[in-house]
Amino acid sequence: MTQPTVRILLGGASSLGPGKAALLEEIDHQGSISAAARAMGMSYRRAWLLVEAMNRGFREPLVTTATGGRRGGGAALTDFGREVLRRYRAMEAKAQKAIEADLERFRALLCKAS
C-alpha cells in the first residue's frame, strides 16, 4: 500500500517529516541518538543536527540528552516530544484515509512493473 508523505512546513523550515519522526521513534526505542542513528544507517552528526533543529523549532525540546560517563549517556523523548510525534502520526493516518480511493485510481494510471 502506498503511504502519503506528510511533511509539516511551518515558518519556512520543515518542522517535522517522515525522517525526523522515524528518528524520534528510534531515539525513544534505543535510548540514545547514536544508537538511533546506527539503526537508521545515518551518521551521528546528521542525527544530532536533526535533533538540534527539532529542539530549536518547537516551543519545548522534543529530546533531552545526558552526557556520557561511567554509566554512559543517553537521550529520551520528552512528554512534549511524544505528544508532537503522536499528533504527527495521527495526521499521517488521516491523510492516508482521506486519499485512499484517489491513490488506487492514480495507481491504475501508472505503467505496469516489468
DRENBA-292698 format. One record per residue (C-alpha): residue number from 1; x, y, z. Coordinates in pm, 1 decimal. Layout:
% residues N
<atom><nr>NUM</nr><c1>X</c1><c2>Y</c2><c3>Z</c3></atom>
...
% end
This chain:
% residues 114
<atom><nr>1</nr><c1>0.0</c1><c2>0.0</c2><c3>0.0</c3></atom>
<atom><nr>2</nr><c1>129.7</c1><c2>342.2</c2><c3>-91.3</c3></atom>
<atom><nr>3</nr><c1>163.6</c1><c2>575.8</c2><c3>204.7</c3></atom>
<atom><nr>4</nr><c1>140.2</c1><c2>951.0</c2><c3>152.4</c3></atom>
<atom><nr>5</nr><c1>430.3</c1><c2>1154.7</c2><c3>280.1</c3></atom>
<atom><nr>6</nr><c1>328.3</c1><c2>1419.8</c2><c3>528.9</c3></atom>
<atom><nr>7</nr><c1>576.5</c1><c2>1698.5</c2><c3>583.6</c3></atom>
<atom><nr>8</nr><c1>479.1</c1><c2>1985.2</c2><c3>812.8</c3></atom>
<atom><nr>9</nr><c1>624.6</c1><c2>2311.6</c2><c3>680.3</c3></atom>
<atom><nr>10</nr><c1>560.0</c1><c2>2599.6</c2><c3>915.2</c3></atom>
<atom><nr>11</nr><c1>775.4</c1><c2>2908.0</c2><c3>940.3</c3></atom>
<atom><nr>12</nr><c1>977.0</c1><c2>2830.0</c2><c3>628.2</c3></atom>
<atom><nr>13</nr><c1>1151.2</c1><c2>2519.0</c2><c3>763.0</c3></atom>
<atom><nr>14</nr><c1>1047.2</c1><c2>2157.7</c2><c3>781.6</c3></atom>
<atom><nr>15</nr><c1>917.3</c1><c2>2129.4</c2><c3>1135.1</c3></atom>
<atom><nr>16</nr><c1>853.7</c1><c2>1757.7</c2><c3>1104.0</c3></atom>
<atom><nr>17</nr><c1>851.7</c1><c2>1497.8</c2><c3>829.1</c3></atom>
<atom><nr>18</nr><c1>884.8</c1><c2>1123.1</c2><c3>794.7</c3></atom>
<atom><nr>19</nr><c1>1261.1</c1><c2>1113.6</c2><c3>855.4</c3></atom>
<atom><nr>20</nr><c1>1252.6</c1><c2>1323.6</c2><c3>1169.9</c3></atom>
<atom><nr>21</nr><c1>952.6</c1><c2>1127.8</c2><c3>1301.1</c3></atom>
<atom><nr>22</nr><c1>1136.8</c1><c2>799.5</c2><c3>1242.9</c3></atom>
<atom><nr>23</nr><c1>1442.2</c1><c2>940.3</c2><c3>1422.9</c3></atom>
<atom><nr>24</nr><c1>1227.9</c1><c2>1037.8</c2><c3>1722.3</c3></atom>
<atom><nr>25</nr><c1>1082.5</c1><c2>687.4</c2><c3>1733.8</c3></atom>
<atom><nr>26</nr><c1>1428.6</c1><c2>529.8</c2><c3>1718.5</c3></atom>
<atom><nr>27</nr><c1>1559.3</c1><c2>756.2</c2><c3>1993.1</c3></atom>
<atom><nr>28</nr><c1>1260.8</c1><c2>657.4</c2><c3>2205.2</c3></atom>
<atom><nr>29</nr><c1>1327.0</c1><c2>290.2</c2><c3>2131.8</c3></atom>
<atom><nr>30</nr><c1>1707.9</c1><c2>294.0</c2><c3>2156.9</c3></atom>
<atom><nr>31</nr><c1>1757.4</c1><c2>545.7</c2><c3>2435.8</c3></atom>
<atom><nr>32</nr><c1>2039.2</c1><c2>723.7</c2><c3>2253.8</c3></atom>
<atom><nr>33</nr><c1>2096.3</c1><c2>938.0</c2><c3>1949.3</c3></atom>
<atom><nr>34</nr><c1>2399.0</c1><c2>737.8</c2><c3>1837.2</c3></atom>
<atom><nr>35</nr><c1>2214.2</c1><c2>403.9</c2><c3>1860.7</c3></atom>
<atom><nr>36</nr><c1>1916.2</c1><c2>552.1</c2><c3>1678.8</c3></atom>
<atom><nr>37</nr><c1>2145.4</c1><c2>685.1</c2><c3>1405.2</c3></atom>
<atom><nr>38</nr><c1>2313.5</c1><c2>344.6</c2><c3>1364.5</c3></atom>
<atom><nr>39</nr><c1>1975.5</c1><c2>169.6</c2><c3>1345.8</c3></atom>
<atom><nr>40</nr><c1>1872.3</c1><c2>408.0</c2><c3>1067.9</c3></atom>
<atom><nr>41</nr><c1>2202.5</c1><c2>395.1</c2><c3>877.9</c3></atom>
<atom><nr>42</nr><c1>2258.8</c1><c2>763.4</c2><c3>947.9</c3></atom>
<atom><nr>43</nr><c1>2566.6</c1><c2>939.9</c2><c3>1076.3</c3></atom>
<atom><nr>44</nr><c1>2563.6</c1><c2>1051.8</c2><c3>1437.6</c3></atom>
<atom><nr>45</nr><c1>2633.9</c1><c2>1407.2</c2><c3>1325.2</c3></atom>
<atom><nr>46</nr><c1>2331.8</c1><c2>1411.0</c2><c3>1094.4</c3></atom>
<atom><nr>47</nr><c1>2107.3</c1><c2>1270.4</c2><c3>1368.5</c3></atom>
<atom><nr>48</nr><c1>2240.9</c1><c2>1522.8</c2><c3>1620.2</c3></atom>
<atom><nr>49</nr><c1>2180.7</c1><c2>1812.6</c2><c3>1379.7</c3></atom>
<atom><nr>50</nr><c1>1824.0</c1><c2>1695.2</c2><c3>1318.3</c3></atom>
<atom><nr>51</nr><c1>1758.4</c1><c2>1669.4</c2><c3>1692.8</c3></atom>
<atom><nr>52</nr><c1>1902.2</c1><c2>2018.7</c2><c3>1746.7</c3></atom>
<atom><nr>53</nr><c1>1683.9</c1><c2>2157.6</c2><c3>1466.1</c3></atom>
<atom><nr>54</nr><c1>1371.8</c1><c2>1995.1</c2><c3>1611.9</c3></atom>
<atom><nr>55</nr><c1>1450.4</c1><c2>2117.3</c2><c3>1962.7</c3></atom>
<atom><nr>56</nr><c1>1501.2</c1><c2>2472.3</c2><c3>1829.8</c3></atom>
<atom><nr>57</nr><c1>1192.0</c1><c2>2460.5</c2><c3>1609.5</c3></atom>
<atom><nr>58</nr><c1>939.8</c1><c2>2376.2</c2><c3>1878.8</c3></atom>
<atom><nr>59</nr><c1>844.6</c1><c2>2577.8</c2><c3>2186.3</c3></atom>
<atom><nr>60</nr><c1>977.9</c1><c2>2298.3</c2><c3>2410.0</c3></atom>
<atom><nr>61</nr><c1>1251.4</c1><c2>2039.6</c2><c3>2349.3</c3></atom>
<atom><nr>62</nr><c1>1142.9</c1><c2>1711.4</c2><c3>2192.8</c3></atom>
<atom><nr>63</nr><c1>1456.1</c1><c2>1525.0</c2><c3>2304.4</c3></atom>
<atom><nr>64</nr><c1>1666.0</c1><c2>1554.4</c2><c3>2617.8</c3></atom>
<atom><nr>65</nr><c1>2023.1</c1><c2>1428.0</c2><c3>2637.0</c3></atom>
<atom><nr>66</nr><c1>2263.4</c1><c2>1324.2</c2><c3>2910.2</c3></atom>
<atom><nr>67</nr><c1>2637.8</c1><c2>1327.5</c2><c3>2854.2</c3></atom>
<atom><nr>68</nr><c1>2835.6</c1><c2>1006.3</c2><c3>2879.6</c3></atom>
<atom><nr>69</nr><c1>3028.2</c1><c2>894.5</c2><c3>3179.8</c3></atom>
<atom><nr>70</nr><c1>3064.1</c1><c2>583.7</c2><c3>3385.8</c3></atom>
<atom><nr>71</nr><c1>2701.0</c1><c2>490.8</c2><c3>3327.9</c3></atom>
<atom><nr>72</nr><c1>2701.2</c1><c2>622.4</c2><c3>2974.0</c3></atom>
<atom><nr>73</nr><c1>2492.6</c1><c2>898.8</c2><c3>2826.9</c3></atom>
<atom><nr>74</nr><c1>2163.4</c1><c2>873.6</c2><c3>2657.3</c3></atom>
<atom><nr>75</nr><c1>1869.9</c1><c2>1052.9</c2><c3>2507.2</c3></atom>
<atom><nr>76</nr><c1>1498.0</c1><c2>1040.0</c2><c3>2563.8</c3></atom>
<atom><nr>77</nr><c1>1185.4</c1><c2>1191.6</c2><c3>2420.7</c3></atom>
<atom><nr>78</nr><c1>1022.0</c1><c2>1443.8</c2><c3>2646.8</c3></atom>
<atom><nr>79</nr><c1>649.3</c1><c2>1419.7</c2><c3>2713.6</c3></atom>
<atom><nr>80</nr><c1>616.1</c1><c2>1712.5</c2><c3>2475.3</c3></atom>
<atom><nr>81</nr><c1>817.4</c1><c2>1520.3</c2><c3>2213.2</c3></atom>
<atom><nr>82</nr><c1>587.5</c1><c2>1220.7</c2><c3>2248.2</c3></atom>
<atom><nr>83</nr><c1>286.1</c1><c2>1448.7</c2><c3>2202.4</c3></atom>
<atom><nr>84</nr><c1>435.2</c1><c2>1606.6</c2><c3>1888.0</c3></atom>
<atom><nr>85</nr><c1>511.5</c1><c2>1260.3</c2><c3>1747.1</c3></atom>
<atom><nr>86</nr><c1>164.3</c1><c2>1130.4</c2><c3>1834.7</c3></atom>
<atom><nr>87</nr><c1>-3.0</c1><c2>1425.9</c2><c3>1661.7</c3></atom>
<atom><nr>88</nr><c1>218.7</c1><c2>1386.5</c2><c3>1354.3</c3></atom>
<atom><nr>89</nr><c1>134.7</c1><c2>1014.8</c2><c3>1323.0</c3></atom>
<atom><nr>90</nr><c1>-235.1</c1><c2>1096.8</c2><c3>1363.8</c3></atom>
<atom><nr>91</nr><c1>-211.5</c1><c2>1347.3</c2><c3>1075.3</c3></atom>
<atom><nr>92</nr><c1>-41.0</c1><c2>1082.6</c2><c3>861.5</c3></atom>
<atom><nr>93</nr><c1>-322.6</c1><c2>837.4</c2><c3>931.1</c3></atom>
<atom><nr>94</nr><c1>-586.6</c1><c2>1098.5</c2><c3>844.9</c3></atom>
<atom><nr>95</nr><c1>-407.2</c1><c2>1185.1</c2><c3>520.3</c3></atom>
<atom><nr>96</nr><c1>-386.2</c1><c2>816.8</c2><c3>424.4</c3></atom>
<atom><nr>97</nr><c1>-755.7</c1><c2>763.6</c2><c3>486.6</c3></atom>
<atom><nr>98</nr><c1>-854.7</c1><c2>1083.0</c2><c3>303.8</c3></atom>
<atom><nr>99</nr><c1>-676.2</c1><c2>993.1</c2><c3>-22.0</c3></atom>
<atom><nr>100</nr><c1>-700.1</c1><c2>612.9</c2><c3>-18.4</c3></atom>
<atom><nr>101</nr><c1>-951.8</c1><c2>591.8</c2><c3>-306.3</c3></atom>
<atom><nr>102</nr><c1>-764.2</c1><c2>853.5</c2><c3>-509.4</c3></atom>
<atom><nr>103</nr><c1>-439.2</c1><c2>659.4</c2><c3>-464.8</c3></atom>
<atom><nr>104</nr><c1>-599.8</c1><c2>345.3</c2><c3>-603.2</c3></atom>
<atom><nr>105</nr><c1>-729.2</c1><c2>533.2</c2><c3>-908.9</c3></atom>
<atom><nr>106</nr><c1>-391.4</c1><c2>701.0</c2><c3>-953.6</c3></atom>
<atom><nr>107</nr><c1>-209.0</c1><c2>369.0</c2><c3>-925.5</c3></atom>
<atom><nr>108</nr><c1>-419.2</c1><c2>239.9</c2><c3>-1218.0</c3></atom>
<atom><nr>109</nr><c1>-271.3</c1><c2>518.2</c2><c3>-1434.6</c3></atom>
<atom><nr>110</nr><c1>87.9</c1><c2>402.9</c2><c3>-1379.3</c3></atom>
<atom><nr>111</nr><c1>278.1</c1><c2>164.4</c2><c3>-1605.2</c3></atom>
<atom><nr>112</nr><c1>275.8</c1><c2>-197.3</c2><c3>-1500.6</c3></atom>
<atom><nr>113</nr><c1>602.6</c1><c2>-309.0</c2><c3>-1341.7</c3></atom>
<atom><nr>114</nr><c1>806.1</c1><c2>-525.3</c2><c3>-1577.8</c3></atom>
% end
